[in-house]
Amino acid sequence: MQEFVIYQDILQKGRQQEALALIKCEQLQKLTKKSAANVR
């Protein structure tokens, strides 16, 4: 039973990292759009 709890914890941490990566990706896209607009 304890192994299952550890597995869930790893899954949650993995999802958090995934979510953070997505957020960073979105922020980078916004930044590149802004800088592209500034170049024009």
C-alpha positions as CSV (number, residue, x, y, z in Angstrom):
1,M,0.0,0.0,0.0
2,Q,2.8,2.4,0.8
3,E,4.4,1.8,-2.6
4,F,1.1,3.1,-4.2
5,V,1.3,6.3,-2.1
6,I,4.9,6.9,-3.2
7,Y,3.8,6.2,-6.8
8,Q,1.0,8.8,-6.6
9,D,3.5,11.3,-5.1
10,I,5.9,10.8,-8.0
11,L,3.0,11.2,-10.5
12,Q,1.9,14.4,-8.8
13,K,5.4,15.8,-8.9
14,G,5.7,14.8,-12.5
15,R,2.5,16.6,-13.4
16,Q,3.6,19.7,-11.5
17,Q,6.8,19.8,-13.5
18,E,4.9,19.3,-16.7
19,A,2.5,22.1,-15.8
20,L,5.5,24.4,-15.0
21,A,7.2,23.5,-18.3
22,L,3.9,24.4,-20.2
23,I,3.7,27.7,-18.3
24,K,7.3,28.5,-19.1
25,C,6.7,27.6,-22.8
26,E,3.7,29.9,-23.0
27,Q,5.6,32.7,-21.4
28,L,8.4,32.3,-23.9
29,Q,6.0,32.3,-26.8
30,K,4.5,35.6,-25.5
31,L,8.0,37.1,-25.1
32,T,9.0,36.1,-28.6
33,K,5.8,37.5,-30.0
34,K,6.4,40.8,-28.1
35,S,10.0,41.0,-29.4
36,A,8.9,40.1,-32.9
37,A,6.4,42.9,-32.8
38,N,9.1,45.3,-31.5
39,V,11.4,44.4,-34.4
40,R,8.7,45.4,-36.9
